[in-house]
Amino acid sequence: MAKLTLSSIGTLLRKKRGDRGIREVASEIGISSATLSRVENGKLPDLDTFSKMCRWLQIDPSEVLGCEDTLKTRRTSEQNIIQVHLRTDKTQAPEVAQALTDMILKAQSMISEKQR
């Protein structure tokens, strides 16, 4: 897959919309048809519109904004911190600590998604 950029959002929207009407899709996204048309024609969306479009396109905004590496680094750091706390219990198997770490990170991710 080609690198996602802010200027490629319009092309992605047009592709996913296909033959469907602009009003129908705009309503589905939660924006006006005029806004959808402008973005499909190369104009940059505002932050709220960008967020709605990313949700509809099912893409992570961080991929488009180029902060994916920062998020991965933060997740790795969070994972290390959680594991350190869980492994202080010497009676706990490393596999259990890993499973609990994965569960906590998944819960954090789900909460973040709901807040968007």
MDTraj code that builds the backbone (N, CA, C; nanometers):
import mdtraj as md
import numpy as np

residues = "MET ALA LYS LEU THR LEU SER SER ILE GLY THR LEU LEU ARG LYS LYS ARG GLY ASP ARG GLY ILE ARG GLU VAL ALA SER GLU ILE GLY ILE SER SER ALA THR LEU SER ARG VAL GLU ASN GLY LYS LEU PRO ASP LEU ASP THR PHE SER LYS MET CYS ARG TRP LEU GLN ILE ASP PRO SER GLU VAL LEU GLY CYS GLU ASP THR LEU LYS THR ARG ARG THR SER GLU GLN ASN ILE ILE GLN VAL HIS LEU ARG THR ASP LYS THR GLN ALA PRO GLU VAL ALA GLN ALA LEU THR ASP MET ILE LEU LYS ALA GLN SER MET ILE SER GLU LYS GLN ARG".split()
xyz = np.array([
    [0.0840, -0.1185, 0.0000],
    [0.0000, 0.0000, 0.0000],
    [0.0885, 0.1248, 0.0000],
    [0.0493, 0.2219, -0.0810],
    [0.1254, 0.3471, -0.0889],
    [0.1147, 0.4233, 0.0423],
    [0.2147, 0.5058, 0.0672],
    [0.2154, 0.5857, 0.1896],
    [0.0961, 0.6807, 0.1878],
    [0.0249, 0.6837, 0.2988],
    [-0.0906, 0.7717, 0.3108],
    [-0.0442, 0.9138, 0.3389],
    [-0.1065, 1.0097, 0.2718],
    [-0.0778, 1.1502, 0.2969],
    [-0.2100, 1.2240, 0.3077],
    [-0.2034, 1.3427, 0.3643],
    [-0.3231, 1.4239, 0.3780],
    [-0.3825, 1.4564, 0.2414],
    [-0.2974, 1.4781, 0.1433],
    [-0.3475, 1.5118, 0.0096],
    [-0.4071, 1.3906, -0.0631],
    [-0.3814, 1.2687, -0.0140],
    [-0.4382, 1.1496, -0.0783],
    [-0.5747, 1.1110, -0.0214],
    [-0.6198, 1.1802, 0.0816],
    [-0.7494, 1.1484, 0.1440],
    [-0.8624, 1.1579, 0.0416],
    [-0.8619, 1.2632, -0.0404],
    [-0.9671, 1.2808, -0.1406],
    [-0.9768, 1.1639, -0.2364],
    [-0.8621, 1.1157, -0.2808],
    [-0.8588, 1.0019, -0.3725],
    [-0.9133, 0.8764, -0.3049],
    [-0.8746, 0.8557, -0.1799],
    [-0.9244, 0.7397, -0.1050],
    [-1.0759, 0.7461, -0.0879],
    [-1.1254, 0.8662, -0.0566],
    [-1.2699, 0.8839, -0.0394],
    [-1.3442, 0.8532, -0.1697],
    [-1.2943, 0.9090, -0.2783],
    [-1.3589, 0.8893, -0.4078],
    [-1.3597, 0.7412, -0.4444],
    [-1.2484, 0.6722, -0.4199],
    [-1.2388, 0.5283, -0.4495],
    [-1.3390, 0.4480, -0.3683],
    [-1.3429, 0.4739, -0.2369],
    [-1.4323, 0.3962, -0.1514],
    [-1.5788, 0.4288, -0.1816],
    [-1.6065, 0.5541, -0.2156],
    [-1.7442, 0.5943, -0.2467],
    [-1.7924, 0.5233, -0.3717],
    [-1.7032, 0.5041, -0.4681],
    [-1.7400, 0.4341, -0.5913],
    [-1.8526, 0.5035, -0.6645],
    [-1.9564, 0.4286, -0.6981],
    [-2.0708, 0.4810, -0.7723],
    [-2.1796, 0.5378, -0.6813],
    [-2.1582, 0.5297, -0.5524],
    [-2.2605, 0.5796, -0.4591],
    [-2.2674, 0.7319, -0.4665],
    [-2.3825, 0.7862, -0.4376],
    [-2.4029, 0.9302, -0.4426],
    [-2.3249, 1.0043, -0.3361],
    [-2.2843, 1.1248, -0.3682],
    [-2.2045, 1.2055, -0.2764],
    [-2.2841, 1.2429, -0.1515],
    [-2.4140, 1.2697, -0.1674],
    [-2.4976, 1.3048, -0.0512],
    [-2.5122, 1.1870, 0.0449],
    [-2.5334, 1.0697, -0.0109],
    [-2.5488, 0.9495, 0.0702],
    [-2.4230, 0.9231, 0.1539],
    [-2.3078, 0.9285, 0.0886],
    [-2.1812, 0.9000, 0.1566],
    [-2.1475, 1.0099, 0.2567],
    [-2.1699, 1.1351, 0.2186],
    [-2.1431, 1.2462, 0.3102],
    [-2.2260, 1.2315, 0.4375],
    [-2.3515, 1.1937, 0.4213],
    [-2.4390, 1.1722, 0.5372],
    [-2.3862, 1.0580, 0.6243],
    [-2.3395, 0.9533, 0.5608],
    [-2.2826, 0.8383, 0.6318],
    [-2.1590, 0.8800, 0.7123],
    [-2.0772, 0.9653, 0.6528],
    [-1.9551, 1.0117, 0.7192],
    [-1.9884, 1.1108, 0.8312],
    [-2.0948, 1.1898, 0.8099],
    [-2.1332, 1.2908, 0.9086],
    [-2.0850, 1.4300, 0.8708],
    [-2.0727, 1.4538, 0.7397],
    [-2.0287, 1.5841, 0.6895],
    [-2.1238, 1.6273, 0.5779],
    [-2.1092, 1.7497, 0.5317],
    [-2.1940, 1.7966, 0.4220],
    [-2.1418, 1.7428, 0.2890],
    [-2.2311, 1.7366, 0.1917],
    [-2.1897, 1.6899, 0.0590],
    [-2.0922, 1.7891, -0.0049],
    [-2.1091, 1.9182, 0.0255],
    [-2.0163, 2.0190, -0.0274],
    [-1.8750, 1.9965, 0.0269],
    [-1.8660, 1.9632, 0.1560],
    [-1.7353, 1.9368, 0.2170],
    [-1.6714, 1.8134, 0.1547],
    [-1.7495, 1.7084, 0.1380],
    [-1.6970, 1.5866, 0.0771],
    [-1.6472, 1.6160, -0.0645],
    [-1.7234, 1.6904, -0.1393],
    [-1.6839, 1.7266, -0.2755],
    [-1.5532, 1.8051, -0.2759],
    [-1.5405, 1.9021, -0.1859],
    [-1.4179, 1.9825, -0.1800],
    [-1.2961, 1.8952, -0.1500],
    [-1.3099, 1.8050, -0.0530],
    [-1.1962, 1.7200, -0.0154],
    [-1.1631, 1.6235, -0.1291],
    [-1.2654, 1.5664, -0.1927],
    [-1.2397, 1.4780, -0.3067],
    [-1.1680, 1.5509, -0.4200],
    [-1.1867, 1.6819, -0.4265],
    [-1.1236, 1.7619, -0.5312],
    [-0.9937, 1.8274, -0.4865],
    [-0.9385, 1.7813, -0.3752],
    [-0.8046, 1.8234, -0.3367],
    [-0.7914, 1.9238, -0.2244],
    [-0.9023, 1.9737, -0.1712],
    [-0.8932, 2.0672, -0.0588],
    [-0.8651, 1.9886, 0.0691],
    [-0.7973, 2.0510, 0.1631],
    [-0.7652, 1.9845, 0.2890],
    [-0.8798, 2.0009, 0.3885],
    [-0.9163, 1.8947, 0.4569],
    [-1.0257, 1.9024, 0.5550],
    [-0.9792, 1.9643, 0.6861],
    [-1.0756, 2.0167, 0.7632],
    [-1.0414, 2.0611, 0.8985],
    [-1.0245, 1.9369, 0.9857],
    [-0.9806, 1.9556, 1.1080],
    [-0.9469, 1.8429, 1.1953],
    [-1.0664, 1.7525, 1.2248],
    [-1.1819, 1.8125, 1.2534],
    [-1.3014, 1.7338, 1.2836],
    [-1.3433, 1.6506, 1.1626],
    [-1.3429, 1.7134, 1.0464],
    [-1.3792, 1.6440, 0.9225],
    [-1.2783, 1.5336, 0.8925],
    [-1.1508, 1.5638, 0.9104],
    [-1.0447, 1.4653, 0.8892],
    [-1.0672, 1.3421, 0.9769],
    [-1.1008, 1.3651, 1.1023],
    [-1.1254, 1.2553, 1.1953],
    [-1.2425, 1.1680, 1.1483],
    [-1.3507, 1.2309, 1.1077],
    [-1.4679, 1.1559, 1.0592],
    [-1.4350, 1.0770, 0.9334],
    [-1.3587, 1.1390, 0.8453],
    [-1.3218, 1.0715, 0.7212],
    [-1.2325, 0.9503, 0.7475],
    [-1.1377, 0.9666, 0.8378],
    [-1.0492, 0.8542, 0.8729],
    [-1.1296, 0.7386, 0.9317],
    [-1.2252, 0.7721, 1.0172],
    [-1.3098, 0.6683, 1.0771],
    [-1.3860, 0.5936, 0.9668],
    [-1.4443, 0.6700, 0.8727],
    [-1.5213, 0.6089, 0.7649],
    [-1.4311, 0.5255, 0.6733],
    [-1.3117, 0.5749, 0.6480],
    [-1.2161, 0.5022, 0.5635],
    [-1.1498, 0.3856, 0.6380],
    [-1.1694, 0.3823, 0.7694],
    [-1.1089, 0.2803, 0.8558],
    [-0.9562, 0.2835, 0.8469],
    [-0.9022, 0.4051, 0.8588],
    [-0.7573, 0.4223, 0.8626],
    [-0.7189, 0.4967, 0.9895],
    [-0.6003, 0.4736, 1.0364],
    [-0.5496, 0.5392, 1.1557],
    [-0.4972, 0.6776, 1.1172],
    [-0.5524, 0.7842, 1.1762],
    [-0.5056, 0.9194, 1.1424],
    [-0.3547, 0.9368, 1.1592],
    [-0.2952, 0.8643, 1.2524],
    [-0.1511, 0.8783, 1.2749],
    [-0.0702, 0.8341, 1.1527],
    [-0.1246, 0.7404, 1.0745],
    [-0.0556, 0.6971, 0.9524],
    [-0.0493, 0.8111, 0.8512],
    [-0.1568, 0.8881, 0.8439],
    [-0.1647, 0.9985, 0.7482],
    [-0.0787, 1.1157, 0.7950],
    [-0.0797, 1.1405, 0.9249],
    [-0.0079, 1.2547, 0.9798],
    [0.1395, 1.2268, 1.0045],
    [0.1810, 1.1016, 0.9846],
    [0.3222, 1.0677, 0.9976],
    [0.3701, 1.0530, 1.1401],
    [0.2814, 1.0227, 1.2324],
    [0.3251, 1.0063, 1.3715],
    [0.3112, 0.8612, 1.4169],
    [0.3039, 0.7706, 1.3230],
    [0.2915, 0.6290, 1.3534],
    [0.4099, 0.5781, 1.4353],
    [0.5326, 0.6184, 1.3978],
    [0.6509, 0.5730, 1.4704],
    [0.6488, 0.6192, 1.6151],
    [0.6041, 0.7422, 1.6382],
    [0.5942, 0.7955, 1.7738],
    [0.4969, 0.7134, 1.8561],
    [0.3832, 0.6782, 1.7969],
    [0.2837, 0.5990, 1.8689],
    [0.3363, 0.4592, 1.8995],
    [0.4074, 0.3988, 1.8051],
    [0.4641, 0.2657, 1.8288],
    [0.5660, 0.2709, 1.9423],
    [0.6476, 0.3743, 1.9443],
    [0.7475, 0.3904, 2.0497],
    [0.6789, 0.4049, 2.1847],
    [0.5726, 0.4870, 2.1893],
    [0.4994, 0.5070, 2.3140],
    [0.4361, 0.3766, 2.3617],
    [0.3775, 0.3000, 2.2682],
    [0.3151, 0.1724, 2.3057],
    [0.4184, 0.0751, 2.3611],
    [0.5357, 0.0710, 2.2980],
    [0.6422, -0.0165, 2.3458],
    [0.6852, 0.0246, 2.4857],
    [0.6974, 0.1541, 2.5076],
    [0.7354, 0.2050, 2.6391],
    [0.6299, 0.1695, 2.7434],
    [0.5027, 0.1884, 2.7090],
    [0.3940, 0.1531, 2.8012],
    [0.3972, 0.0043, 2.8319],
    [0.4209, -0.0756, 2.7297],
    [0.4260, -0.2199, 2.7482],
    [0.5391, -0.2571, 2.8449],
    [0.6552, -0.1955, 2.8294],
    [0.7677, -0.2236, 2.9185],
    [0.7362, -0.1856, 3.0626],
    [0.6725, -0.0706, 3.0818],
    [0.6372, -0.0260, 3.2172],
    [0.5398, -0.1242, 3.2826],
    [0.4377, -0.1656, 3.2074],
    [0.3386, -0.2595, 3.2611],
    [0.4063, -0.3905, 3.2981],
    [0.4929, -0.4408, 3.2106],
    [0.5593, -0.5681, 3.2370],
    [0.6491, -0.5612, 3.3600],
    [0.7167, -0.4499, 3.3796],
    [0.8018, -0.4348, 3.4983],
    [0.7178, -0.4470, 3.6245],
    [0.6040, -0.3795, 3.6253],
    [0.5165, -0.3862, 3.7433],
    [0.4625, -0.5271, 3.7656],
    [0.4243, -0.5929, 3.6574],
    [0.3671, -0.7266, 3.6709],
    [0.4716, -0.8309, 3.7094],
    [0.5935, -0.8117, 3.6673],
    [0.6981, -0.9110, 3.6943],
    [0.7602, -0.8966, 3.8327],
    [0.7215, -0.7932, 3.9064],
    [0.7734, -0.7814, 4.0432],
    [0.7194, -0.8938, 4.1308],
    [0.6074, -0.9524, 4.0897],
    [0.5515, -1.0676, 4.1594],
    [0.6260, -1.1911, 4.1089],
    [0.7196, -1.2388, 4.1879],
    [0.8061, -1.3497, 4.1458],
    [0.7315, -1.4821, 4.1312],
    [0.6117, -1.4916, 4.1871],
    [0.5364, -1.6161, 4.1770],
    [0.4554, -1.6237, 4.0473],
    [0.4520, -1.5139, 3.9750],
    [0.3733, -1.5064, 3.8527],
    [0.4572, -1.5508, 3.7321],
    [0.4006, -1.6376, 3.6502],
    [0.4705, -1.6855, 3.5305],
    [0.4853, -1.5721, 3.4288],
    [0.5964, -1.5673, 3.3559],
    [0.6168, -1.4635, 3.2541],
    [0.5043, -1.4597, 3.1493],
    [0.4488, -1.5771, 3.1174],
    [0.3399, -1.5833, 3.0197],
    [0.2163, -1.5101, 3.0709],
    [0.1924, -1.5203, 3.2022],
    [0.0782, -1.4516, 3.2627],
    [0.1015, -1.3006, 3.2584],
    [0.2216, -1.2585, 3.2907],
    [0.2550, -1.1161, 3.2855],
    [0.2355, -1.0623, 3.1436],
    [0.2774, -1.1385, 3.0439],
    [0.2610, -1.0962, 2.9044],
    [0.1137, -1.0888, 2.8663],
    [0.0360, -1.1884, 2.9073],
    [-0.1071, -1.1891, 2.8752],
    [-0.1782, -1.0713, 2.9408],
    [-0.1444, -1.0416, 3.0655],
    [-0.2045, -0.9270, 3.1338],
    [-0.1637, -0.7956, 3.0674],
    [-0.0384, -0.7861, 3.0258],
    [0.0097, -0.6666, 2.9555],
    [-0.0693, -0.6461, 2.8268],
    [-0.0848, -0.7519, 2.7492],
    [-0.1595, -0.7430, 2.6234],
    [-0.3040, -0.7003, 2.6488],
    [-0.3649, -0.7548, 2.7535],
    [-0.5032, -0.7220, 2.7871],
    [-0.5167, -0.5741, 2.8250],
    [-0.4249, -0.5227, 2.9054],
    [-0.4284, -0.3824, 2.9481],
    [-0.4114, -0.2897, 2.8281],
    [-0.3161, -0.3202, 2.7412],
    [-0.2932, -0.2369, 2.6227],
    [-0.4129, -0.2407, 2.5279],
    [-0.4758, -0.3567, 2.5142],
    [-0.5951, -0.3682, 2.4292],
    [-0.7091, -0.2847, 2.4883],
    [-0.7265, -0.2889, 2.6187],
    [-0.8311, -0.2088, 2.6837],
    [-0.8050, -0.0595, 2.6628],
    [-0.6797, -0.0170, 2.6773],
    [-0.6444, 0.1234, 2.6538],
    [-0.6766, 0.1634, 2.5103],
    [-0.6447, 0.0783, 2.4177],
    [-0.6701, 0.1047, 2.2762],
    [-0.8193, 0.1179, 2.2485],
    [-0.8994, 0.0301, 2.3076],
    [-1.0446, 0.0346, 2.2876],
    [-1.1041, 0.1625, 2.3488],
    [-1.0546, 0.2031, 2.4628],
    [-1.1030, 0.3257, 2.5262],
    [-1.0668, 0.4462, 2.4392],
    [-0.9465, 0.4473, 2.3853],
    [-0.9049, 0.5567, 2.2973],
    [-0.9924, 0.5649, 2.1735],
    [-1.0259, 0.4489, 2.1157],
    [-1.1113, 0.4456, 1.9968],
    [-1.2483, 0.5031, 2.0261],
    [-1.3056, 0.4701, 2.1420],
    [-1.4379, 0.5198, 2.1783],
    [-1.4383, 0.6705, 2.2009],
    [-1.3247, 0.7246, 2.2416],
    [-1.3161, 0.8686, 2.2701],
    [-1.2978, 0.9506, 2.1445],
    [-1.2675, 0.8885, 2.0332],
    [-1.2474, 0.9640, 1.9074],
    [-1.3764, 1.0094, 1.8503],
])
top = md.Topology()
chain = top.add_chain()
for i, resn in enumerate(residues, 1):
    res = top.add_residue(resn, chain, resSeq=i)
    for name in ("N", "CA", "C"):
        top.add_atom(name, md.element.get_by_symbol(name[0]), res)
traj = md.Trajectory(xyz[None], top)
